[in-house]
Amino acid sequence: MTFDDGILKIYQVKNVSEAGAMPRQKLVKAGAYHYGSDTVYYKRYYTAKQAGYQADTMVHIWYAPEIESLDIVVLEDGDQYKIAQVQHGKEKGLRVTWLTLERLMEDYEYAGDA
């Protein structure tokens, strides 16, 4: 298992508007991780469809319990993905987190450090 496909960034969606103003959702950076790409096999793809989401791609990173479903991942190509599923486990004795990602149809704006 390698983590040499690049560095992904994790963002949380936050309301950045002033108190009492119309809500404005923007991305606030929560971290960056080296990652490896995984294959979305047909079973995971169709299971995701049955659960009501699209499994567009999958990646693995070192164990990161702070990451939650619905956080946003930005890969090095700039594409934004919603985390549809977070799984923690072990691979060859190493603690790993797998992220199943769903491509966003409309990108969020960044708040501050992108």
Backbone as a ProteinNet text record, in pm:
[ID]
protein_1_A
[PRIMARY]
MTFDDGILKIYQVKNVSEAGAMPRQKLVKAGAYHYGSDTVYYKRYYTAKQAGYQADTMVHIWYAPEIESLDIVVLEDGDQYKIAQVQHGKEKGLRVTWLTLERLMEDYEYAGDA
[TERTIARY]
85.2	0	89.7	68	147.9	59.9	124.3	56	124.4	153.6	235	161.4	28.7	-47.3	-65.1	-23.6	-32.8	-73.1	-111.2	-157.3	-299.5	-388.9	-526.5	-547.7	-642.6	-676.5	-818.8	-837.9	-969.8	-1022.3	-1147	-1212.5	-1343.5	-1383.1	-1515.9	-1597	-1725	-1814.9	-1863.6	-1835.9	-1871.1	-1949.3	-2036.2	-2107	-2011.7	-1971.9	-1874.2	-1938	-2070.1	-2136.5	-2138.3	-2159.7	-2172.5	-2301.6	-2305.2	-2424.4	-2544.9	-2653	-2776.3	-2783.6	-2673.9	-2672.5	-2714.1	-2741.2	-2776.5	-2659.4	-2685	-2575.9	-2498.1	-2364.9	-2275.8	-2184.6	-2201.1	-2122.9	-1993.1	-1879.7	-1749.5	-1665.1	-1557.3	-1468.1	-1359.7	-1340.9	-1236.7	-1144	-1015.3	-920.1	-906.4	-910.1	-898.1	-771.3	-708	-586	-543.8	-425	-371.2	-305.3	-319.7	-273.3	-216.7	-110.2	-63.5	-165.8	-193.5	-295.3	-252.9	-322.3	-310.6	-448.7	-455.7	-584	-624.4	-752.5	-807.7	-910.4	-946.2	-1044.4	-1182.5	-1282	-1421.2	-1472	-1475.8	-1523.2	-1674.8	-1727.1	-1870.4	-1956.7	-1913.9	-1995.2	-2010.1	-1899.7	-1906	-1987.5	-1969.3	-2040.4	-2191.9	-2237.4	-2381.1	-2436.7	-2355.8	-2398.8	-2419.2	-2329.4	-2343.4	-2470.8	-2496.7	-2619.8	-2743.1	-2744	-2857.9	-2871.6	-2759.2	-2761.1	-2789.3	-2799.2	-2838	-2723.1	-2603.3	-2493.6	-2412.4	-2326.3	-2243.2	-2100.1	-2043.2	-1903.8	-1817.6	-1766.7	-1688.6	-1543.3	-1485.1	-1346.9	-1325.3	-1212.3	-1180.1	-1031.9	-997.5	-857.2	-832.3	-704.6	-667.9	-559.1	-563.6	-466.8	-427.8	-322.4	-291.2	-411.3	-426.6	-539.2	-567.1	-690.9	-730.5	-872.7	-887.2	-1021.2	-1097.2	-1028.1	-1093	-1174.3	-1153.7	-1225.9	-1365.5	-1464	-1603.8	-1668.3	-1773.7	-1854.4	-1906.9	-1921.3	-1969.1	-1860.5	-1740.3	-1628.4	-1600.7	-1525.1	-1494.9	-1347.6	-1319.3	-1182.4	-1152.6	-1034	-987.7	-858.6	-863.1	-744.6	-654.9	-536.9	-438.8	-484.7	-578.3	-629.4	-732.2	-765.7	-859.1	-1003.8	-1033.1	-1170.5	-1212.9	-1337.9	-1392.8	-1485.8	-1472.1	-1552.6	-1609.8	-1732.9	-1793.1	-1752.5	-1715.4	-1684.7	-1816.9	-1843.5	-1967.8	-1956.9	-1834.6	-1816.3	-1672.8	-1656.4	-1525.6	-1515.9	-1407.1	-1385.5	-1245	-1235.8	-1106.1	-1077	-950.6	-914.2	-764.8	-725.1	-583	-557.4	-445.2	-398.7	-253.6	-226.6	-90.9	-32.3	-116.7	-72.8	-68.2	-97.8	-95.2	-236.6	-253.3	-384.8	-408.7	-521.4	-552.2	-695.8	-721.4	-857.3	-886.8	-998.7	-1042.8	-1156.6	-1151.3	-1253.9	-1319.8	-1450.6	-1526.8	-1577.1	-1547.1	-1571.6	-1675.5	-1757.2	-1860.3	-1831.4	-1812.5	-1779.3	-1893	-1858.7	-1959.6	-1995.3	-2121.3	-2166.3	-2134.4	-2133.4	-2106	-2003.5	-1891.8	-1784.9	-1816.9	-1765.8	-1774.5	-1664.8	-1685.7	-1579.3	-1495.2	-1370	-1278.5	-1284.2	-1270.8	-1259.3	-1114.8	-1039.6	-900	-807.3	-724.2	-619.2	-678.3	-656.9	-704.9	-597.5
-117.2	0	123.4	208.7	331.2	454.1	564.4	692.8	795.6	756.7	840.4	895	898.4	954	1104.9	1163.9	1309	1349.2	1474.8	1529.4	1580	1532.6	1582.7	1676.5	1766.3	1860.8	1832.7	1839.7	1820.8	1956.9	1983.5	2108.8	2077.7	2169.4	2165	2279.7	2255.8	2359.2	2439.8	2570.4	2658.3	2778.6	2829.6	2954	3068.3	3148.2	3255.1	3393.8	3400.9	3530.9	3593	3723.4	3795.7	3753.7	3768	3733.9	3811.6	3741.9	3804.3	3820	3798.5	3811	3678.4	3684.4	3565.5	3466.2	3337.9	3239.8	3226.1	3216	3192.2	3075.9	2965.2	2845.5	2849.2	2837.1	2833	2723.4	2686.9	2582.4	2639.9	2576.4	2612.6	2491.4	2512.8	2401.9	2337.2	2201.5	2126.3	2042.1	2017.8	1937.8	1897	1836.4	1785.4	1650.9	1557.6	1420.4	1364.3	1285.5	1206.7	1095.4	1062.4	960.3	864.2	753.5	656.7	634.5	611.7	589.1	442.9	418.9	284.4	272.8	150.8	124.8	108.9	170.1	149.7	30.4	-85.9	-205.7	-204.7	-288.4	-285.5	-305.3	-391.5	-414.9	-286.1	-214.4	-88.6	15.2	19.1	114.9	95.6	-29	-54.6	-47.6	-81.2	-64.4	83.3	166.9	312.2	361.8	314.8	354.6	319.3	200.4	158.1	244.7	293.5	377.9	524.7	557	691.5	787.6	736	823.4	761.2	839.5	799.2	777.5	660.3	632.7	658.7	782.4	819.1	775.4	783.3	740.3	706	642.8	602.6	625.2	671.1	694.5	640.7	620.5	582.6	676.8	703.7	790.6	722.5	774.1	724.3	750	669.4	675.4	819.4	864.2	1002.5	1002.7	978.3	969.8	1102	1213.5	1345.1	1373.3	1295.8	1317.2	1258.5	1332.3	1290.8	1287.6	1207.9	1211.4	1352.6	1392.4	1524.2	1631.8	1600.9	1692.3	1691.5	1789.2	1802.3	1772.1	1693.1	1660.1	1730.7	1791.9	1851.2	1779.6	1713.7	1645.1	1744.3	1698.7	1789.5	1851.3	1786.6	1844.5	1954.2	1979	2085.4	2041.5	1916.7	1867.5	1854.4	1890.6	1883.2	1762.5	1689.9	1571.2	1577.9	1533.5	1514.6	1375.6	1363.4	1231.7	1161.5	1056.6	982.7	878.5	823.6	721.4	724.9	711	703	565.9	493.4	363.9	360.1	316.7	302.6	154.4	118.2	-21.7	-40.8	-165.3	-198.5	-267.8	-235	-298	-336.1	-465.9	-516.6	-460.6	-452.8	-406.9	-256.2	-179.4	-33.2	21.1	119.8	183.4	279.7	262.6	335.4	385.7	494.6	545.7	545	482	481.7	581.8	660.4	760.6	728.6	710.5	696	834.7	878.6	1017.5	1028.9	1131.6	1163.5	1302.3	1310.9	1437.6	1536.8	1660.5	1766.2	1821.8	1849	1908.1	2056.7	2119.3	2262.9	2283.8	2347.4	2365.8	2475.3	2458.5	2559.6	2662.5	2783.2	2883.8	2857.4	2903.4	2886.2	3008.7	2982.7	3091.2	3091.8	3192.3	3201.7	3107.1	3034.1	2947.6	2831	2829	2718.9	2616.5
0	0	0	-96.4	-105.1	-89.4	-59.9	-42.5	-131.5	-255.9	-343	-465	-458.7	-571.1	-561.6	-450.3	-436	-296.2	-285.2	-157.4	-177.2	-93.3	-98.9	18.2	2.6	108.7	154.4	285.2	345.4	389.7	356.8	394.2	465	550.1	610.8	553.6	535.9	484.8	604.7	601.6	713.9	663.3	749.1	721.1	757.1	657.8	680.9	681.3	684	681.9	821.7	825	951.4	1021.9	1152.1	1229.3	1177.1	1152.5	1105.3	954.1	884	737.2	673.8	544.5	467.6	473.7	504.9	514.4	383.5	395.4	280.2	317.4	247	273.6	192.9	262.5	196.6	260.2	191.5	239.8	329.5	445.5	540.9	553.3	529.4	526.9	664.6	664.1	788.6	793.2	676.9	677.7	538.2	530	403.9	431.4	338.5	359	227.9	238.7	124.6	104.6	-22.1	-47.4	-157.1	-160.7	-268.4	-326.9	-456	-523.8	-513.3	-503.6	-502.4	-614.1	-645.9	-750.6	-687.9	-750.7	-708.9	-789.4	-725.9	-793.3	-802.1	-890.8	-919.9	-795.6	-700.7	-582	-500.5	-477.9	-402.9	-480.9	-612.3	-696.9	-684.1	-698	-692.9	-551.2	-451.6	-312.8	-281.7	-331.8	-313.5	-380.5	-501.2	-571.5	-489.2	-430.7	-348.8	-224	-172.7	-53.1	-87	-214.6	-254.2	-281.9	-304.8	-343.4	-455.4	-514.3	-627.1	-577.7	-602	-565	-687.6	-700.4	-818.7	-810.7	-692.9	-674.9	-528.4	-502.3	-366.6	-343.6	-224.5	-189	-48.3	-16.1	119.9	170.2	300.4	367	498.7	564.2	697.4	786.9	889.2	981.6	1024.9	1005.2	1037.1	1092.9	1224.5	1282.8	1283.2	1260.9	1262.1	1135.7	1031.9	906	916.9	864.5	873.3	736.1	725.4	603.6	585.3	464.9	422.6	426.4	478.7	456.3	306.4	260.8	118.6	95.5	-8.2	-47.5	-178.1	-185.8	-310.5	-348.5	-464.5	-514.3	-587	-625.2	-685.8	-817.2	-886.6	-1011	-986.2	-857.5	-822.4	-813.1	-851.2	-842.9	-697.1	-670.1	-535.2	-524.6	-412.4	-385.2	-244.8	-230.6	-97.8	-51.2	75.8	130.9	159.7	85.1	101.7	212.2	229.1	331.6	381.8	513.1	578.1	642.8	614.1	676.5	734.9	859.9	925.8	940.4	922.1	937.1	929.1	906.7	894.8	762.2	705	581.7	604.9	606.6	632	762.3	864.8	995	1013.1	908.2	916.4	932	1018.5	1035.6	920.2	854.4	731.4	736.5	666.9	647.2	497.8	460.1	320.6	306.3	199.5	171.6	38.1	39.9	-83.3	-119.1	-242.5	-281.1	-391.7	-379.1	-478.2	-535.2	-666.6	-732.9	-717.9	-679.9	-666.8	-804	-824.1	-950.1	-954.9	-837.3	-828.1	-717	-751.2	-653.8	-553.6	-430.6	-327.7	-348.9	-296.6	-292.1	-169.4	-174.3	-62.1	28.7	158.6	256.6	302	265.7	309.2	236.7	311.6	257.3	179.9	50.1	-33.2	-44
[MASK]
++++++++++++++++++++++++++++++++++++++++++++++++++++++++++++++++++++++++++++++++++++++++++++++++++++++++++++++++++

